[in-house]
Amino acid sequence: MKKFQFLKAGEEIKEYHALHAYVEEHYQEGKTNYLFVDEVQMCPKFELAINSLYSKGKYDIYVTGSDAFLLSADLATLFTGRYIEIHVFPFSFQEYCQYYDDISDKDKLFDEYAIKGGLAGSYAYRTEKDRTNYINEVYETIVTRDLVQKYTLPDTLVLQRLSEFLMDNISNLTVVFFPLVIRNITLPPILSDKKALITLAWDTLWLFLTIFEVCNHSGDREGMRAGYIAAFILMAGVWLVFWVARYLPVNGWIKAGTILIISCIWMAFTNDVYAYFAEHKKQLTILSTHFSDWTNHICVNANVCTLILIFGGIAGGGLLVYGKINRKRKCLK
């Protein structure tokens, strides 16, 4: 590393013209010039400067930044065919053992790894409190800053609850494999034809228990109430579709048409129903329909809901009519 000459730049190059000019000014003939740009998303239109520098063929360029701002889809758009993506992951247990190669007790290392995790930056801190604070800061940076800024999310609370739910259920395979398990076991005769019903009942119970666990852990009583309302509305539609598919005594075409119509109505009005029970607010989203305006998010939601109702109703109605015609044909035969 002593053979390298390092140049550092800061706030003054957070504009892509300035970035390009700074790099060109410090180019050295006859030497390998490496360009490292960290947190590149802080420079608006940085891709213009990087592409221009790349085209000159004089630099070995490395660009780093937040995953939220440098997703693969974004890179493919910004640097078409001109980049190699290098993923940086947290430490695996094998890498953790290499980091602490002075400790030979693998059981002890695994116990520590299960607590500390794979974020190597936390290993520099000596106390559990400092390590926890570091990991919390990383979480806050990725979830409540990067993702919220990139996608301009209006409600950070929902994102936080979702991330907490996912973290609480890491490696929880019960819900995933329950249908496979119950399908391959022998139940008493009275329940042998009700495996689908048992599976849906289990999933419903699991959903409500998960909401209770997440919200009770954080002490968010209001969030628990809102979660229960949302879950009840969600599962009401699911149970209605299940009942039609499983127990309605009609042919498959009529079932399909009925399910399609139910699903379209549920998708179009479920937010209105939630707003009524959770926020005591009477609203009808489709009243804001304005097909000439696709910029206002209220109009967009209303337009989409209306289109779902129209086309879903037409398609569902067509299936119902065909199903009835098909049933009459079979009766005549």
C-alpha positions in Angstrom: 0.0 0.0 0.0 3.0 2.3 0.4 3.3 2.5 -3.4 -0.1 4.1 -3.7 -0.7 7.8 -3.7 -4.2 8.5 -2.2 -6.3 11.6 -3.0 -9.4 12.3 -1.0 -12.4 14.6 -1.9 -15.5 15.5 0.0 -18.4 17.9 -0.1 -17.0 19.9 -3.0 -17.7 17.1 -5.6 -21.3 16.3 -4.8 -22.2 17.6 -8.3 -21.4 15.4 -11.3 -19.6 18.1 -13.3 -17.4 18.8 -10.3 -16.7 15.1 -9.8 -15.7 14.7 -13.4 -13.5 17.7 -13.3 -11.8 16.7 -10.0 -10.9 13.2 -11.3 -9.5 14.6 -14.6 -7.4 17.2 -12.9 -5.7 14.6 -10.7 -5.0 12.1 -13.5 -1.4 11.0 -13.6 0.2 9.8 -16.9 2.1 6.6 -16.9 0.5 5.2 -13.8 -2.5 3.0 -13.0 -5.2 5.4 -11.9 -7.8 3.9 -9.5 -11.0 5.7 -8.9 -13.0 4.8 -5.8 -16.3 6.6 -5.3 -18.1 5.8 -2.0 -21.8 6.6 -1.4 -22.1 7.5 -5.0 -25.8 8.1 -4.7 -25.0 11.4 -2.9 -24.0 12.9 -6.2 -27.1 13.4 -8.4 -26.6 12.2 -12.0 -23.3 10.6 -11.0 -23.8 8.1 -13.9 -23.0 10.8 -16.4 -19.7 11.5 -14.8 -18.8 7.8 -14.3 -19.8 6.8 -17.9 -17.8 9.7 -19.3 -14.7 8.7 -17.2 -15.1 5.0 -18.2 -15.3 5.8 -21.9 -11.8 7.4 -21.7 -10.3 4.0 -20.7 -7.9 5.6 -18.3 -9.3 4.6 -15.0 -10.0 1.4 -13.0 -13.3 2.5 -11.4 -15.0 1.2 -8.3 -18.3 2.5 -7.2 -20.0 1.7 -3.8 -23.2 2.8 -2.2 -26.3 1.8 -0.5 -28.2 -1.2 -1.8 -31.4 0.8 -1.8 -30.0 3.2 -4.3 -27.9 0.7 -6.3 -30.2 -2.1 -7.1 -29.4 -4.4 -10.0 -32.2 -3.0 -12.1 -30.9 0.5 -11.5 -27.3 -0.5 -12.4 -28.5 -2.2 -15.6 -30.1 1.1 -16.6 -27.3 3.4 -15.6 -24.3 1.3 -16.8 -25.6 -1.0 -19.6 -23.0 -3.7 -20.2 -20.3 -1.7 -18.5 -20.1 -3.0 -14.9 -19.4 -6.0 -12.8 -21.5 -6.2 -9.7 -19.8 -7.3 -6.5 -22.1 -8.3 -3.6 -20.8 -7.8 -0.1 -22.6 -10.1 2.4 -22.4 -10.3 6.2 -19.9 -12.9 7.6 -20.8 -16.5 7.4 -19.9 -18.7 10.3 -16.8 -19.9 8.5 -15.6 -16.3 8.0 -16.4 -15.5 11.6 -14.1 -18.4 12.6 -11.4 -17.0 10.4 -11.8 -13.6 11.9 -11.3 -15.1 15.4 -8.7 -17.6 14.4 -7.1 -17.4 17.9 -10.1 -19.2 19.4 -10.2 -23.0 18.7 -13.4 -23.8 20.5 -16.0 -24.0 17.6 -18.9 -24.5 19.9 -18.0 -21.3 21.8 -17.6 -19.4 18.5 -21.0 -20.6 17.2 -22.7 -19.4 20.4 -21.1 -16.0 20.0 -21.9 -15.9 16.3 -25.5 -16.6 17.0 -25.6 -13.6 19.3 -23.3 -11.2 17.4 -24.5 -12.0 13.9 -22.5 -11.4 10.7 -22.1 -7.6 10.6 -18.4 -7.4 10.9 -18.5 -3.7 11.8 -20.0 -4.6 15.2 -17.0 -6.7 16.1 -14.9 -3.6 16.8 -17.1 -2.7 19.8 -16.2 -4.2 23.1 -19.6 -4.1 24.9 -22.9 -5.7 24.0 -24.6 -2.3 24.3 -22.3 -0.6 21.7 -22.6 -3.6 19.3 -26.4 -3.4 19.6 -26.4 0.3 19.0 -24.3 -0.2 15.9 -26.6 -2.8 14.5 -29.7 -0.6 15.3 -28.0 2.3 13.4 -27.4 0.0 10.4 -31.0 -1.1 10.5 -32.3 2.5 10.8 -30.1 3.6 7.9 -31.3 0.9 5.5 -34.9 0.7 6.4 -36.1 4.1 7.6 -33.7 6.2 5.5 -32.5 4.6 2.3 -35.7 2.7 1.4 -38.0 5.5 2.5 -36.0 8.1 0.5 -35.7 5.9 -2.6 -39.4 5.0 -2.9 -40.8 8.1 -1.2 -42.8 6.0 1.2 -45.5 8.0 3.0 -45.9 5.6 6.0 -42.7 4.4 7.6 -44.6 2.7 10.5 -46.0 0.0 8.1 -42.5 -0.7 6.8 -41.1 -1.0 10.3 -43.8 -3.4 11.3 -43.2 -5.5 8.2 -39.5 -5.7 8.8 -40.1 -6.6 12.5 -42.5 -9.4 11.4 -39.9 -10.8 8.9 -37.1 -10.7 11.5 -39.3 -12.4 14.1 -40.1 -15.2 11.6 -36.7 -15.9 10.2 -36.3 -19.7 9.8 -39.9 -20.2 10.8 -41.0 -23.0 8.4 -44.1 -24.1 10.2 -46.5 -22.1 8.0 -44.7 -22.9 4.8 -44.6 -26.7 5.4 -47.8 -27.1 7.3 -49.9 -27.9 4.1 -47.2 -30.5 3.1 -47.2 -32.1 6.5 -51.0 -32.3 6.9 -51.4 -33.6 3.3 -49.2 -36.6 4.1 -50.6 -37.6 7.5 -53.6 -39.7 8.2 -56.5 -38.0 10.0 -59.6 -39.4 11.6 -62.3 -40.2 9.0 -64.4 -37.2 10.2 -61.5 -34.9 9.2 -60.0 -36.7 6.3 -61.7 -34.5 3.7 -61.2 -31.2 5.6 -57.4 -30.9 5.3 -57.7 -27.7 3.2 -60.1 -26.2 5.8 -57.7 -27.1 8.7 -54.7 -25.5 6.8 -56.6 -22.3 6.2 -57.8 -22.2 9.8 -54.2 -22.7 11.0 -52.9 -19.9 8.7 -55.6 -17.6 10.0 -54.7 -18.3 13.6 -51.0 -17.9 12.9 -51.6 -14.5 11.3 -53.5 -13.2 14.3 -51.0 -14.6 16.8 -48.2 -13.0 14.8 -49.8 -9.6 15.0 -50.3 -10.1 18.7 -46.6 -11.1 19.2 -45.1 -8.2 17.2 -47.4 -5.5 18.6 -47.3 -6.8 22.2 -43.5 -6.9 22.0 -43.3 -3.3 21.0 -46.2 -2.2 23.3 -48.1 -0.8 20.3 -51.7 -1.3 21.3 -53.1 0.9 18.6 -51.0 -0.9 16.0 -52.4 -4.2 17.3 -56.0 -2.9 16.9 -55.2 -1.7 13.3 -53.5 -5.0 12.5 -56.4 -7.1 13.8 -58.9 -5.0 11.7 -56.7 -5.4 8.6 -56.2 -9.1 9.2 -60.0 -9.6 9.7 -60.9 -7.8 6.5 -58.2 -9.7 4.6 -59.1 -13.1 5.9 -62.8 -12.5 5.4 -62.2 -12.2 1.6 -60.0 -15.3 1.7 -62.5 -17.4 3.6 -65.3 -16.3 1.3 -63.3 -17.3 -1.8 -62.3 -20.6 -0.1 -66.0 -21.4 0.7 -67.0 -20.7 -2.9 -64.2 -22.8 -4.3 -64.7 -25.7 -1.9 -68.4 -25.9 -1.1 -70.5 -24.1 -3.6 -72.5 -26.8 -5.4 -72.0 -25.5 -9.0 -69.8 -26.3 -11.9 -66.2 -25.0 -12.2 -67.1 -22.1 -14.7 -69.7 -20.6 -12.3 -67.3 -21.0 -9.4 -64.5 -19.2 -11.3 -66.9 -16.4 -12.3 -68.1 -16.0 -8.7 -64.6 -16.0 -7.3 -63.5 -13.4 -9.9 -66.3 -11.1 -9.1 -65.8 -11.5 -5.3 -62.1 -10.8 -5.7 -62.6 -7.7 -7.8 -65.2 -6.3 -5.3 -62.9 -7.1 -2.4 -59.8 -5.5 -4.1 -61.8 -2.3 -5.0 -63.5 -1.7 -1.7 -61.3 -3.3 1.0 -59.4 -0.1 1.7 -62.7 1.7 2.2 -63.9 -0.9 4.6 -60.6 -0.7 6.5 -60.9 3.1 6.7 -64.4 2.8 8.1 -63.6 0.4 10.9 -60.0 1.5 11.7 -60.3 5.3 11.2 -64.1 5.8 11.5 -63.9 7.5 8.1 -66.6 7.0 5.4 -65.1 7.0 1.9 -65.6 5.5 -1.5 -62.4 5.5 -3.4 -64.0 5.0 -6.9 -65.8 8.4 -6.6 -62.4 10.0 -7.2 -62.1 8.2 -10.6 -60.6 10.6 -13.2 -59.1 8.8 -16.2 -57.5 11.9 -17.5 -55.3 12.3 -14.4 -52.7 9.6 -13.6 -50.4 11.8 -11.6 -52.4 12.3 -8.4 -52.1 9.1 -6.3 -55.8 9.4 -5.2 -57.0 9.4 -8.8 -54.6 6.6 -9.7 -56.0 4.4 -6.9 -59.5 5.3 -7.9 -58.8 4.7 -11.6 -57.3 1.3 -10.9 -60.1 0.2 -8.6 -62.7 1.2 -11.2 -60.9 -0.6 -14.0 -60.7 -3.7 -11.8 -64.4 -3.5 -11.1 -65.3 -3.0 -14.8 -63.1 -5.6 -16.4 -63.4 -8.1 -13.5 -67.1 -7.8 -13.6 -67.3 -8.3 -17.4 -64.9 -11.3 -17.2 -66.7 -12.8 -14.2 -70.1 -12.2 -15.7 -69.0 -13.9 -18.9 -67.8 -17.0 -16.9 -71.1 -17.1 -15.0 -73.1 -17.0 -18.3 -70.9 -19.6 -19.9 -71.2 -21.8 -16.8 -75.0 -21.6 -16.8 -75.2 -22.4 -20.5 -72.8 -25.3 -20.0 -75.0 -26.6 -17.2 -78.2 -26.4 -19.3 -76.4 -28.3 -22.1 -75.6 -31.1 -19.7 -79.1 -31.2 -18.4 -80.6 -31.5 -21.9 -78.2 -34.4 -22.6 
